Amino acid sequence: MTGTFRTYRPAPPTAASAHRTGRTRVITPEHPLTEAELQSPEAQLAYALGPALRWQLWLFLPPTDDGFTGLAMPCDDLPRRCPPDAGAVLVPLLHGLREAGARTLIVGLERTGGADPTRFDREWMLALSTAAHDADLTLRSVLISHTRGVREHPAPSPALPLEL
């Protein structure tokens, strides 16, 4: 972490995440993170991600109490713009991870720029939310790793299937 600093802003509190404060935390060598601040999987992943270096999609599957040890999957060969069939392509992968014991998913979008989700970010968030729902995984949150740090965003609701 030489010459740089990191920030982490948790998602705004909701009924499901009332323990989060929603404050921005600047992490420097003079003010390192404490063990108490790294309790949630989101905080641990935000610390590991740090500021963005390039476009990458990360799939994080936290450990479970029934033996699944957790998994982090960087995907750096995906297009920046979400293809229309991305959700359908990801469902078999996520379903296989569900069968291996995963129960929840945290998505990391690493890209340069600001902390707020762009249109491309929102397209990926929706595709992943829908794919997780179809694979019977719970999407906990989305972390956007940007030029100055990491910001946590609430998971979007999955898209409703169109039935004609």
N, C-alpha and C positions, 0 to 999 in steps of 0.2 A: 504494500500500500504506500510505497514511496511517492511523494509528490502529489498525491491525490487525496481526496476525501470522499466519503460515502454518506449518503443520506438514506433513511428508510422511513416511509410514512405508511403506517397501517391503514387499512380500509376504514371508512367511517363506521362507528358502531351500529350494529343492527340487533334485532332480538336474538339472533343466533350467535352474535359475537359481541356481547355487551362488555366483555373484559378488555376490549381494545380501546386505546385512548384517542387515536386519530391524530396524534401529534407527530411532528417531524423530528427526527433524531439525527444530528450530525455526528458522525463517528470519525474521530481523529486520533492520532497517536497519544495526544494529551488527554483525550476523553474516550477511552476504549469502551466497548460494550461490556456489560456485566453479565454474569451467568443468568441472572433473573430476566434480563432483556432478551435472552435467546431461548425462552421456554417454548414458544409456538413454532411449529414447522415453518410457517411463513417467515418469521424473523430469522431463523437459521438459514433458510434458502436465500433470503434477501442479502444476508451477510456474505454468503458464498458467491452469489451472483455479482454483487457490486455494480459499479457503473458499466454501461454497455460498451462493448468494443466493436460489435458487428451485428448483423441480423441473424438471430437464432431463435428457434422455438424450443422451450424446455418443458418436458413432462416430468413432474415430480409426483411420486406415489409414496406417501408417508408409510412407515411401518405400522402394522396392526398388532393387536393383542393376541391374535390367533396364529402367529408364526410368520406372517409376511414381513420380510426384513427391510422393505423399502427399495426404491429405485429412482434414479435420476437419468433421464434420457435427453441429451442434447440433439437437436435436429437442425443441422446447418445447411442442408441441401434443399430446403423448401423455398418456393418463390415468396417474395415479400407480400404480394397480393394473394389473398386466399382464393384458391380455385373453387369453382362452384361445387365440385364433388368432394372437397376435402373432408367434410364430416363423414360421408359414406365410406371413404377410404380409411379413415381412422377408427371406425367402429370395430372392425375385426381385431385390430391391434389392441384396443382398449378392452374389448371383450376377453381376449386371451389373458391380459393382465388381471382382469377381474377373476377369471378362473384360477389364476396362480395365487390369488389371495388378496389382491389390492381391493380397497374399498373406497378410497378417496383419491382425488386428483387435484394437484395444484399446478397451474399453467404459468410458465415464465415466458414473457415476450421480451427478448433482448434486442434493442435497436437504439441507434443514436437519435437524438432529438429531445423533445420536452417530456414531461411526466404525464401529461394528459393523453388518454387514448386517441389515436388517430382513426380515420375511417378504416384503414387497413387493419389496425389493431382490433377494432370492433368486429370486423368480419371474421378474423381468426378466433376471437373470443366466442362469438356466436356459434361458429362451426364446432369448436371444441366443447362448448356447453351442450350442444345437441348430440354430438358423438358420445360424450360421457353419459348423458341421460339414456341414450339408446343402448349403451353397454352396461347399464345399471351401476355406474360409478357416481359418486357425489363430487361435483366440482366445488371445492372449498373456496378458492379465490384465484385471482389472476395477479401476478406480479409483473409490473412493467419495469424492466431495467433500462434506464435512459442515460443520457450523457452525464448527469450529475448524481445519480443514485438509483434507488429502487422505490417504487410506490406500489402499494397494494390496492387492488380494486375489487369490489364485490363481484362474485360470479354472476354473469347474466343468466336470465331464464332461457331454457332451451327453446328453439323455434318449434312452433306447432307444425305438424305435418299437413301438407295440403292434400285434401281429399276431394276429388271432383265427383 
